[in-house]
C-alpha cells in the first residue's frame, strides 16, 4: 500500500495511527507530499488533491481519513479499531473528533489565506463556538474515562483533534480549562503510535 500524506495534516495522522495500532506499518509506503503544490502523484491518487490518499495493494485509490480507516479495519480485521460490540459509541466519538478537527483545520486555513481578522466573520465565529461546544462534549464524555489498553477509532480521532488544536491554535488553551480531558489526552498520546506521528513543521 501507499499513503500520501504530510506532517501537519490531522487527517493523515489519524490514518498513520490506525496503521500503527493495527500493526500495518510495514505494509505501507509513506509518500510525503505537499497537497498545495498539485503534486502529480497525489492528484493521480486523489484528483481533489487532498490528503490522506491511500493506494491499496489492488491499486484502488481511497480518500478521506474515516473511509480509509473503515477500509483498513475491514481488509485487516486483526486489532480492530471499529469493534462491533460498541460500534455506535465508537462512531459517535469519532464524529466528535472529526468535527473538532474540521473546525480547527478550517480556522487555520482561513487565517492562512485571509488573516486572523477572519475570526470575526460570521463563519469564523461559528467555528469558534463549535470548537467550544465540542470541547465541552468531549470533556463530559472522556474527562473521567480510563485510558484503554487498545484504542478505538473514536479515541484516535478525539486525541488527534485535541493534539491538533494544541499544535495549531494554542491560544484556545483547552488543557487549562478541561483538566480531566487533558489527563485523558495525556494518557493516549504517550502511546508509541502517537509519539511516532507527532505533528512537526520541519
N, C-alpha and C positions, 0 to 999 in steps of 0.2 A: 504494500500500500504506500501511497504518497500523500503527505499532508502539507498543504500550502498554508503558511502562517507568518506572523511577525511576533516580535517580543512584547508588544504593548496591547494587543487585542485581547480583551477578556473572553471573547467568544472562542478564539483559537486556544487560549489557555485552558478553557473548560474541556475541550476535546483532548488536549495533551494529557490532562489529569485523568480523564476517563481511560485513556490508553494505558497510562502508568498503573492506575488502580487495578485494571484488568490484566496486567502483565503482558501487554501487547507492544511494549516499546521497541522490541527487536523486529516486530512485524511491519513497522512503518518507517519510511524515509522522510525526514523533515525537509521541506522545501521552503527556505526562508525567502521572503519577497516583500516588496513594497507595493501594497494594493493601490496606492495613489499614483503609481507610475505606469499603470496599464501594462504590467508585466505579461508578455505574450503567453508564457506557460500557464500563468494563473488564469488568464482570460480563456484559455482553451479548457481548463478545468471548470471554470465558472464564468460565463460570459458577463455576469454582473460585476465582476472584478472585486468581489468581496471574499474575505477570509473569515473562517477557515473553509478550505475546499479539500475534500478527500477523494482520491482516486483509489477505488477498490482493487483487489487482486484480479478481478474480472475486467477491469478497465472502466467500470461505471463511475461517473463523477457525481459526487454528492456535495451539497452546500447547506448552510445553516447548522449551527452547532448542535441544537437539540435533535435535529433529524439525523445528524451524523452519530450522535450518542445512541439513539434508538437503533440505528443500523448495527453499530458495533455490539450492542448488547444482544441483538438477535443473531448476528453472524458468529459471535464468540460468546456463548452463554455462560462460560465459566466466570466466576466472580461477578455476578450481575450488579449493575448499578440501578436497575429498574426491577426490584424484587416484586414478584407477582402478588405476594401476600399482603402488601400495603401499597399497591401501585398508585391509588388515588392520592394518598398522602404525599408520596414522593413527587408526583407530578404537580401537586398543589405547591409544594415548597420550591420545586424547580421553576414554576411560573413566577413566584415572587422574586426569586433570584434573577431570572431573565428580565423581568420588568425593571428591577433596580439597575441591572447592567445597562439596559437600554436608556433609561433616564439619565444615568451618569455619562454614558458614552455620547449621547446626543448633545448633552450640555458641553462636553469637551469639544466636539466637532463644531458646534455653533460658535463657541468662543474663538476657536482657531480661525474661522473664516469671517466672523463679524465683530470680534472684540467682546470684552467682558460686559459691555453695556447691553448685549443681547439678553442677559439675565433678567433685565427689567421688562422685556417684551411679554406679551400675553403667553406665548409658548414657553418662554424662559421661566416665568412664574409658575406655570402649570407643572413643568418638570421639577421645580424645586419643591412644590407641595407634594408631588408624587414621591419624591425621594424620602421626605419626612414620614409620609404615611407608610411607606414600605418598611422603613426602619422601625417604626412603631410596631408594625405587624410582626416582623422578624424577631423583635425583642420579646414580644409576648409569646411567640411560639418556640423560640430557641434559647431564650435567656436562661432557663433552668434545665435545658436538655443536657443529658450526659453526652460526652464525646463517644461516638460509636466506634467499635473496632473495625467496622467496614463502612465505607461511605456510599450513600445513595447519590443518584444524580441530583436530587434536591439539595443535599448537603453541599455537594460540589458547586452547584450554581450559586447558592446563597453565599458561601465562603469566597468564591471568586469575585462576586459582585461587591462584597464588603471590602475585599482587598483592593479592587479597582477604585472604589470610592476613596480609600485612604491614599492610593497612589496618585490619582489624577485630581481629586477635589479635596485636598487635606483640610481646607477651611471648614468643611462640614463637621469635622472633629467628632464623628459619631462615637468613637471609642470613649470619649469623656462623658457623654450623655447616657449611653447604653452600656453600662459596665458589665452587666451579666451577659449581654450579647457579645461584647468584646472578649469575655472569658471563653465563651463557646468557640468563637472565631479563632482565638489563640490556640485552643486545643486541636483544631482542624489543621491550621497552617503549619504546625510542627511536623506533619507527615512528610515523608520524603517526596511524594508526588507534588506537593505544594512548594517545597524547598527547591526542587529541581526546575520548577517553572516560574519562579518569582519574576514579577514584572521588572523590566530593565529598559532604559532608554539608550543604552550603549549598543 
